[in-house]
């Protein structure tokens, strides 16, 4: 049988729960970092308390006339100080004040006047995790009189018990603080971030299911932070996308109608062309002079209808990558273009170096360059030049002509179908198609310059690789 994958409860899958757990974790981590020096300081304070209590016990001894007390009182004073023996030093003299009958051997000695921060913490953790009781000799200045040094021998385990009790109190306090902090952070994040983000997500999901429904568009709040910006941007995007979808639906309906109209229109124009040819065959001189103009107009109308239908139904093809000499392909482009246009000779100049290699879909790049060459000839150029070079990891191809340049309106609507034509009766589809094909390669097509001396288009393609998914 397959092992069933453990699934977390829905609460722990939410962003809120993760934020809550992370907050608790970071608070506990901060408490641990605080606990380390705290437990070291607690150990230091415990030693200082034993020093102070031992000095007080010795003062009780000094208060007697002969500095002597009964054995029972001596044991009681030592129990109060928590010590095996107490020694006082003043100047160069030292005096054993109190001592039990049998003092165990000392395992370690500590001078409180020489304690460093990190060794103090390490010794504290060593005390916590030790497995046996040690006998410690502790030396330090008396808090009652700094000129007197007190030396006391104590057991370690009473201190260890006090440190463990202190640790449990710190742990309980840390858990309480982490829970309270996490709860406050959780509520704050819920109100400030999670709830608005959930609202954005729900709006996106609802809009995806019904983009035409105006009620699914998010209503932005008046917040000026990142969440408010995201809400306003999402609102604007949804409104724009909804308008685009409505326009697309209308264009799709218009396209379907145009397809049907185009079929009928081509039949009507074909009939009109036949009639025009018959009129041209008549002996009437006036009819013969007008017939070519009618036939040319009809041919333009048929061509425009065909190209419009082709553009509307055509998709960007899937590119077939290959590496090939660019100069050889440009030669083929020039050979396929007309040597004369509108009665004028057109010269095609290939200035591409022989060593330049292109990495692209050969057929589609051929189509791009052919479109640019055709447009130059139709614009009235008598010379069209192709040049190329490798620059910054890309192949740059320039198509230049000596035509009259593009009019201002054509520059404003460049690469837009039905709007970027430079001649009367043009559709602008050639440049639009070329632009789409170059972008599909991961490259770019721009107008480098255009003026009275001619026009230059610059085409850039990556030398290696296509965009992902192509």
Backbone torsions as a table, in degrees:
resi	resn	phi	psi	omega
1	UNK	NA	146.7	177.9
2	UNK	-73.8	143.2	176.0
3	UNK	-74.2	124.9	-179.9
4	UNK	-73.4	132.9	-179.6
5	UNK	-74.9	128.8	-179.6
6	UNK	-67.8	130.2	179.0
7	UNK	-110.3	136.3	179.6
8	UNK	-77.1	151.4	173.9
9	UNK	-58.6	152.3	-177.7
10	UNK	-54.3	-33.8	-177.4
11	UNK	-61.0	-41.3	-176.1
12	UNK	-77.1	-8.6	175.6
13	UNK	-86.9	-12.0	-176.5
14	UNK	-82.1	157.9	177.7
15	UNK	-65.2	-35.0	-178.7
16	UNK	-61.4	-46.2	-178.8
17	UNK	-63.7	-40.3	179.2
18	UNK	-64.8	-39.5	177.0
19	UNK	-65.0	-38.3	178.9
20	UNK	-63.3	-47.5	-178.9
21	UNK	-65.6	-40.5	179.3
22	UNK	-64.9	-39.7	178.6
23	UNK	-62.0	-46.0	178.4
24	UNK	-61.2	-41.8	-179.1
25	UNK	-63.0	-45.3	-177.6
26	UNK	-69.2	-35.3	176.7
27	UNK	-65.2	-43.7	178.3
28	UNK	-63.6	-38.6	177.4
29	UNK	-62.6	-41.9	177.3
30	UNK	-63.4	-38.8	178.6
31	UNK	-65.3	-37.2	177.5
32	UNK	-63.5	-42.9	178.9
33	UNK	-65.0	-31.9	176.6
34	UNK	-77.0	-33.6	-175.6
35	UNK	-64.8	-37.7	-175.7
36	UNK	-56.9	-54.7	178.0
37	UNK	-69.3	-27.1	-180.0
38	UNK	-65.9	-43.1	-178.2
39	UNK	-69.5	-32.9	175.7
40	UNK	-65.5	-41.2	178.4
41	UNK	-69.1	-33.9	177.6
42	UNK	-62.1	-42.8	178.7
43	UNK	-62.8	-42.0	178.4
44	UNK	-62.5	-43.5	179.8
45	UNK	-65.4	-34.6	177.9
46	UNK	-62.4	-45.0	177.8
47	UNK	-60.9	-42.2	-178.8
48	UNK	-64.2	-37.1	177.0
49	UNK	-64.0	-40.2	178.1
50	UNK	-65.4	-37.6	177.3
51	UNK	-63.1	-46.0	-178.7
52	UNK	-65.1	-45.3	179.8
53	UNK	-63.9	-36.7	179.3
54	UNK	-67.2	-39.4	178.0
55	UNK	-64.7	-40.9	177.1
56	UNK	-61.6	-40.0	178.5
57	UNK	-63.7	-39.1	179.1
58	UNK	-69.9	-32.1	176.5
59	UNK	-65.8	-35.2	176.2
60	UNK	-63.8	-35.0	178.5
61	UNK	-69.2	-40.8	-178.2
62	UNK	-69.2	-19.9	-178.9
63	UNK	-73.4	-14.5	179.4
64	UNK	-79.5	153.6	-176.5
65	UNK	-60.9	-40.3	-175.8
66	UNK	-111.9	18.6	-177.8
67	UNK	54.5	32.9	179.4
68	UNK	-129.9	140.8	174.8
69	UNK	-132.0	166.2	178.4
70	UNK	-67.5	160.1	-179.8
71	UNK	-62.3	-37.0	-179.4
72	UNK	-66.0	-41.6	178.9
73	UNK	-67.7	-37.4	178.5
74	UNK	-61.8	-43.6	178.8
75	UNK	-64.9	-36.5	179.7
76	UNK	-66.8	-40.2	177.2
77	UNK	-64.6	-40.0	177.8
78	UNK	-66.5	-39.0	177.8
79	UNK	-63.5	-38.9	179.0
80	UNK	-64.2	-38.8	179.1
81	UNK	-80.6	-13.6	-177.7
82	UNK	66.0	39.1	-173.4
83	UNK	-129.9	159.4	171.1
84	UNK	-89.8	-34.8	179.8
85	UNK	-153.2	155.3	179.2
86	UNK	-133.1	127.1	178.7
87	UNK	-124.3	133.9	175.8
88	UNK	-109.4	139.8	176.1
89	UNK	-127.3	133.0	176.4
90	UNK	-138.8	117.6	-173.9
91	UNK	69.1	-125.1	-179.2
92	UNK	-102.2	4.2	-177.3
93	UNK	-106.3	150.2	176.2
94	UNK	-134.9	150.6	-175.4
95	UNK	-143.5	128.8	174.8
96	UNK	-78.9	115.0	-175.5
97	UNK	-88.9	-52.5	-178.3
98	UNK	-137.9	146.6	-179.8
99	UNK	-159.9	144.0	173.6
100	UNK	-77.4	162.1	-178.9
101	UNK	-60.0	-41.0	-178.4
102	UNK	-124.6	111.8	179.5
103	UNK	-95.5	123.3	179.4
104	UNK	-68.5	155.6	178.8
105	UNK	-62.2	143.2	-178.3
106	UNK	-81.1	132.1	179.4
107	UNK	-93.2	-30.8	-178.3
108	UNK	-155.8	151.6	-179.6
109	UNK	-123.4	144.2	-179.3
110	UNK	-137.0	130.3	176.4
111	UNK	-106.5	112.9	-176.3
112	UNK	-66.1	-17.3	179.6
113	UNK	-81.2	-7.7	-177.6
114	UNK	-121.9	20.1	-176.7
115	UNK	-76.7	130.3	174.7
116	UNK	-103.3	162.5	-172.4
117	UNK	-64.2	-57.8	-174.4
118	UNK	-69.8	-42.8	174.3
119	UNK	-59.8	-33.4	178.2
120	UNK	-62.9	-41.7	178.9
121	UNK	-68.1	-42.9	-179.5
122	UNK	-62.6	-42.3	179.0
123	UNK	-65.7	-33.6	178.7
124	UNK	-64.9	-45.1	178.8
125	UNK	-68.6	-32.2	175.6
126	UNK	-63.2	-39.5	177.3
127	UNK	-64.1	-41.9	-178.5
128	UNK	-63.3	-37.3	-172.6
129	UNK	-104.7	10.3	178.1
130	UNK	-72.5	149.6	-177.0
131	UNK	-102.0	-2.0	-179.1
132	UNK	-145.5	156.6	180.0
133	UNK	-75.8	133.6	176.3
134	UNK	-112.5	154.3	175.3
135	UNK	-101.1	125.0	-173.5
136	UNK	-116.1	140.3	171.4
137	UNK	-103.0	121.4	-177.3
138	UNK	-117.9	130.5	-179.2
139	UNK	-124.9	141.2	179.0
140	UNK	-175.8	164.1	178.9
141	UNK	-73.4	143.1	179.6
142	UNK	-71.3	133.9	176.1
143	UNK	-66.4	-16.0	178.8
144	UNK	-82.7	-34.5	-178.0
145	UNK	-150.9	108.4	-175.8
146	UNK	-64.8	-15.3	-179.9
147	UNK	-79.9	-13.7	-177.1
148	UNK	-103.0	128.3	175.3
149	UNK	-98.3	132.6	-179.9
150	UNK	-111.0	132.4	175.3
151	UNK	-119.5	125.6	-176.2
152	UNK	-132.7	140.3	177.0
153	UNK	-107.7	122.0	-174.4
154	UNK	-132.6	164.0	171.3
155	UNK	-85.3	148.5	-177.6
156	UNK	-83.4	-31.6	-171.5
157	UNK	-65.5	-37.5	174.0
158	UNK	-56.9	-39.7	176.2
159	UNK	-65.5	-40.2	179.2
160	UNK	-62.2	-42.3	178.2
161	UNK	-61.2	-42.3	178.6
162	UNK	-64.5	-38.2	178.9
163	UNK	-67.7	-40.1	177.6
164	UNK	-63.7	-42.4	177.9
165	UNK	-62.6	-41.8	176.7
166	UNK	-62.3	-39.5	-179.7
167	UNK	-64.2	-41.2	178.2
168	UNK	-63.3	-39.6	178.4
169	UNK	-64.5	-41.2	177.6
170	UNK	-63.4	-41.8	180.0
171	UNK	-62.4	-46.1	179.1
172	UNK	-61.6	-42.7	178.2
173	UNK	-64.5	-39.1	180.0
174	UNK	-64.4	-43.1	178.9
175	UNK	-63.0	-42.7	179.6
176	UNK	-62.9	-43.9	179.6
177	UNK	-64.9	-43.1	-178.7
178	UNK	-64.6	-40.8	179.0
179	UNK	-65.8	-43.7	-179.6
180	UNK	-65.8	-44.4	179.1
181	UNK	-64.1	-44.8	180.0
182	UNK	-61.8	-39.7	179.7
183	UNK	-64.6	-43.8	178.9
184	UNK	-65.0	-43.4	178.0
185	UNK	-64.9	-39.8	179.7
186	UNK	-60.9	-47.1	-179.6
187	UNK	-65.0	-42.2	179.8
188	UNK	-62.9	-45.7	180.0
189	UNK	-66.3	-36.6	177.1
190	UNK	-58.9	-46.1	-175.7
191	UNK	-75.7	-38.4	-173.3
192	UNK	-88.1	-32.5	-172.1
193	UNK	-125.9	-54.2	-170.1
194	UNK	-64.9	-48.7	-179.0
195	UNK	-62.2	-46.8	175.9
196	UNK	-61.6	-38.6	178.4
197	UNK	-67.1	-37.8	176.7
198	UNK	-63.3	-39.0	178.6
199	UNK	-64.6	-40.1	176.7
200	UNK	-63.8	-44.8	-179.7
201	UNK	-62.8	-44.6	179.4
202	UNK	-63.4	-37.7	178.1
203	UNK	-65.2	-41.4	178.5
204	UNK	-63.1	-42.9	-179.8
205	UNK	-65.0	-45.3	-180.0
206	UNK	-65.4	-38.4	179.9
207	UNK	-67.3	-36.3	178.5
208	UNK	-63.5	-36.6	-178.9
209	UNK	-74.5	-33.4	-177.9
210	UNK	-143.2	74.9	-177.4
211	UNK	-66.8	-19.3	-180.0
212	UNK	-80.5	-16.4	-176.8
213	UNK	-79.5	115.8	-177.1
214	UNK	-66.0	-27.0	-179.1
215	UNK	-70.8	-15.1	-179.6
216	UNK	-83.9	-7.2	179.1
217	UNK	-75.7	131.0	-176.9
218	UNK	-66.4	145.1	175.1
219	UNK	-100.0	111.9	-175.8
220	UNK	-69.0	149.7	176.7
221	UNK	-88.9	179.1	179.9
222	UNK	-91.1	12.9	-178.5
223	UNK	-66.7	144.7	-179.2
224	UNK	-103.5	1.1	-179.1
225	UNK	-87.5	-168.6	-176.2
226	UNK	-62.4	-35.8	179.1
227	UNK	-65.1	-43.6	178.0
228	UNK	-62.8	-39.9	177.2
229	UNK	-62.9	-43.2	179.2
230	UNK	-62.1	-40.6	179.3
231	UNK	-64.1	-45.0	-179.4
232	UNK	-66.9	-40.1	178.6
233	UNK	-65.5	-39.9	177.9
234	UNK	-64.7	-41.0	178.5
235	UNK	-61.0	-47.5	179.7
236	UNK	-62.7	-40.8	-179.7
237	UNK	-65.0	-42.4	-180.0
238	UNK	-64.7	-41.7	178.6
239	UNK	-63.6	-45.5	-179.8
240	UNK	-65.6	-41.0	-179.7
241	UNK	-67.2	-38.4	178.3
242	UNK	-63.0	-42.3	177.4
243	UNK	-64.5	-39.4	179.3
244	UNK	-66.2	-39.6	178.5
245	UNK	-65.0	-40.5	177.6
246	UNK	-63.4	-42.2	178.9
247	UNK	-66.2	-38.3	179.3
248	UNK	-64.5	-40.7	178.7
249	UNK	-63.7	-41.3	178.7
250	UNK	-66.1	-41.5	178.7
251	UNK	-64.4	-36.6	177.6
252	UNK	-63.1	-41.1	177.7
253	UNK	-65.8	-42.1	177.7
254	UNK	-63.8	-40.0	178.8
255	UNK	-61.6	-41.4	176.9
256	UNK	-62.1	-42.2	179.1
257	UNK	-66.2	-40.3	179.8
258	UNK	-63.3	-37.5	178.6
259	UNK	-60.6	-43.4	178.9
260	UNK	-68.8	-43.1	179.7
261	UNK	-64.4	-38.3	-178.1
262	UNK	-60.6	-40.6	179.9
263	UNK	-61.7	-46.9	179.9
264	UNK	-69.1	-37.4	-178.8
265	UNK	-65.0	-39.4	179.2
266	UNK	-65.0	-36.7	176.8
267	UNK	-65.2	-42.5	179.2
268	UNK	-64.5	-42.9	-179.8
269	UNK	-67.7	-35.5	177.0
270	UNK	-63.1	-41.2	177.4
271	UNK	-64.7	-41.3	178.7
272	UNK	-63.9	-34.6	178.7
273	UNK	-66.0	-42.4	177.8
274	UNK	-62.9	-42.2	179.3
275	UNK	-63.5	-39.4	-179.9
276	UNK	-64.5	-39.3	178.5
277	UNK	-64.8	-38.1	177.5
278	UNK	-66.1	-38.8	178.0
279	UNK	-63.8	-37.2	-179.8
280	UNK	-66.3	-24.2	-179.4
281	UNK	-83.5	-6.6	178.1
282	UNK	-71.7	161.4	-178.3
283	UNK	-84.2	-5.0	-179.3
284	UNK	-70.0	117.1	-178.5
285	UNK	-59.5	-36.9	-179.1
286	UNK	-66.4	-40.5	178.8
287	UNK	-64.5	-40.8	-179.9
288	UNK	-64.6	-34.0	-178.8
289	UNK	-74.7	-31.2	-179.0
290	UNK	-86.8	-26.4	-175.2
291	UNK	-58.3	-43.9	-179.5
292	UNK	-60.7	-36.2	178.9
293	UNK	-66.9	-39.8	178.8
294	UNK	-64.9	-43.3	-178.9
295	UNK	-64.2	-41.0	179.0
296	UNK	-64.0	-41.0	178.8
297	UNK	-64.3	-41.3	178.9
298	UNK	-65.3	-39.7	179.0
299	UNK	-63.3	-39.6	178.1
300	UNK	-64.5	-39.6	179.5
301	UNK	-65.3	-42.2	178.4
302	UNK	-63.9	-43.0	-179.7
303	UNK	-64.2	-42.4	179.1
304	UNK	-63.4	-42.0	179.2
305	UNK	-63.3	-42.3	-178.0
306	UNK	-66.7	-44.7	-178.5
307	UNK	-68.9	-35.8	177.3
308	UNK	-63.3	-45.6	179.4
309	UNK	-64.8	-39.9	-179.9
310	UNK	-65.3	-41.8	179.2
311	UNK	-65.1	-39.8	-177.4
312	UNK	-68.2	-32.4	-175.8
313	UNK	-99.2	-6.9	-174.1
314	UNK	-90.2	141.3	174.9
315	UNK	-112.5	156.6	176.0
316	UNK	-64.3	121.4	-175.9
317	UNK	-69.7	158.8	174.9
318	UNK	-73.8	126.1	-172.7
319	UNK	-75.4	140.8	176.8
320	UNK	-111.2	104.5	-172.6
321	UNK	-74.6	139.4	174.0
322	UNK	-159.1	162.5	177.7
323	UNK	-112.4	130.8	-175.0
324	UNK	-151.2	157.3	176.7
325	UNK	-67.7	126.9	-176.0
326	UNK	-72.5	-37.3	-176.9
327	UNK	-61.6	-41.6	180.0
328	UNK	-61.9	-41.6	-179.5
329	UNK	-67.7	-38.6	178.6
330	UNK	-63.6	-35.8	175.0
331	UNK	-58.9	-41.9	179.3
332	UNK	-67.4	-36.0	176.5
333	UNK	-62.3	-47.0	-179.7
334	UNK	-63.3	-36.9	179.7
335	UNK	-67.2	-29.2	-179.0
336	UNK	-85.7	-8.4	179.4
337	UNK	-92.3	152.3	-176.2
338	UNK	-68.3	143.8	177.3
339	UNK	-81.9	-15.8	177.2
340	UNK	-136.8	146.6	177.1
341	UNK	-144.8	127.6	-176.8
342	UNK	52.8	38.6	176.7
343	UNK	80.9	-1.0	-179.5
344	UNK	-107.4	140.8	178.4
345	UNK	-73.2	140.5	179.1
346	UNK	-121.9	125.3	-179.1
347	UNK	-101.5	130.2	-179.5
348	UNK	-108.6	117.0	-174.5
349	UNK	-109.9	122.6	179.0
350	UNK	-104.5	104.4	179.8
351	UNK	-108.2	22.0	-179.5
352	UNK	-78.1	127.2	177.8
353	UNK	-60.9	147.5	-176.4
354	UNK	-66.9	-25.0	-175.2
355	UNK	-84.4	-8.3	-178.1
356	UNK	-72.1	125.9	177.3
357	UNK	-110.7	135.2	176.4
358	UNK	-104.7	145.7	177.1
359	UNK	-122.2	98.3	-173.9
360	UNK	-165.1	-178.6	171.0
361	UNK	-79.6	112.5	-171.2
362	UNK	-60.2	-44.9	-177.5
363	UNK	-64.1	-41.5	-177.3
364	UNK	-73.2	-36.0	176.4
365	UNK	-67.2	-37.2	174.7
366	UNK	-57.3	-43.7	-178.7
367	UNK	-65.0	-39.3	179.5
368	UNK	-63.1	-50.8	-177.9
369	UNK	-65.6	-35.7	177.7
370	UNK	-65.1	-40.6	177.5
371	UNK	-62.1	-44.2	179.1
372	UNK	-63.6	-40.1	178.2
373	UNK	-65.9	-43.6	178.2
374	UNK	-60.1	-44.8	-179.6
375	UNK	-61.3	-39.9	179.6
376	UNK	-63.2	-43.3	-179.8
377	UNK	-66.6	-41.3	-180.0
378	UNK	-68.0	-24.2	178.6
379	UNK	-79.2	-7.6	176.8
380	UNK	106.3	15.1	179.9
381	UNK	-79.1	144.5	175.8
382	UNK	-105.0	-7.3	179.1
383	UNK	-144.8	128.8	178.5
384	UNK	-127.2	126.0	-176.1
385	UNK	-116.1	142.2	175.3
386	UNK	-116.0	125.4	177.3
387	UNK	-133.2	157.2	-177.9
388	UNK	-155.2	160.4	177.0
389	UNK	-168.1	161.1	178.7
390	UNK	-97.0	125.7	-177.5
391	UNK	-140.9	121.3	173.0
392	UNK	53.3	46.3	177.0
393	UNK	75.6	15.7	179.8
394	UNK	-136.6	154.6	173.7
395	UNK	-97.1	122.5	-179.9
396	UNK	-105.7	125.1	179.5
397	UNK	-118.5	130.3	178.7
398	UNK	-118.2	131.6	177.4
399	UNK	-114.2	112.1	-175.0
400	UNK	-118.2	148.2	176.4
401	UNK	-138.4	167.5	179.0
402	UNK	-107.4	29.1	-179.7
403	UNK	-73.9	-174.4	-176.0
404	UNK	-77.1	-2.8	-178.8
405	UNK	89.3	165.4	-177.0
406	UNK	-87.7	140.6	174.7
407	UNK	-69.6	161.3	-176.0
408	UNK	-59.3	-40.1	-178.5
409	UNK	-63.7	-38.2	179.1
410	UNK	-67.3	-36.6	178.3
411	UNK	-65.2	-38.7	-178.8
412	UNK	-65.9	-33.2	-175.4
413	UNK	-112.6	27.4	-177.6
414	UNK	-59.2	140.1	178.4
415	UNK	69.5	8.3	175.2
416	UNK	-98.8	125.9	-179.9
417	UNK	-62.8	140.4	176.9
418	UNK	68.1	6.3	-178.5
419	UNK	-132.6	-18.7	-172.7
420	UNK	-103.4	22.8	-178.8
421	UNK	-79.8	143.4	180.0
422	UNK	-96.5	-0.8	-177.9
423	UNK	-132.7	157.2	178.5
424	UNK	-66.4	134.4	179.9
425	UNK	85.8	-5.4	179.2
426	UNK	-79.9	155.0	-179.0
427	UNK	-100.4	-18.7	-176.3
428	UNK	75.4	9.5	-176.5
429	UNK	-74.5	-28.4	-178.5
430	UNK	-60.0	-49.8	179.2
431	UNK	-67.4	-37.4	179.9
432	UNK	-63.5	-43.0	179.3
433	UNK	-66.7	-42.6	179.2
434	UNK	-61.9	-41.8	179.9
435	UNK	-62.4	-44.5	-179.9
436	UNK	-63.7	-39.7	-178.8
437	UNK	-68.2	-39.6	179.0
438	UNK	-66.7	-42.2	177.7
439	UNK	-63.3	-35.5	177.5
440	UNK	-62.8	-26.9	176.9
441	UNK	-80.6	-6.0	-174.4
442	UNK	85.1	16.5	-179.3
443	UNK	-110.1	-158.5	-177.9
444	UNK	-150.6	149.2	178.5
445	UNK	-127.9	120.5	-176.9
446	UNK	-133.1	157.5	172.7
447	UNK	-86.8	111.9	-177.1
448	UNK	-75.8	-47.5	178.5
449	UNK	-161.1	154.3	177.8
450	UNK	-156.8	125.5	-179.8
451	UNK	-159.5	-164.8	-178.1
452	UNK	-64.7	-24.4	-178.5
453	UNK	-88.6	-5.6	178.2
454	UNK	139.1	-176.7	-176.1
455	UNK	-131.4	142.8	177.4
456	UNK	-131.2	125.2	171.9
457	UNK	-104.4	139.7	179.9
458	UNK	-115.8	127.2	-177.5
459	UNK	-118.5	126.5	179.8
460	UNK	-120.2	134.2	178.3
461	UNK	-129.4	142.9	174.7
462	UNK	-66.3	143.4	-178.5
463	UNK	-73.1	-37.4	-179.5
464	UNK	-127.8	135.6	171.2
465	UNK	83.4	152.7	174.7
466	UNK	-112.4	166.6	171.4
467	UNK	-59.2	147.0	-178.3
468	UNK	-57.3	133.8	178.1
469	UNK	96.1	-6.4	179.4
470	UNK	-92.3	NA	NA
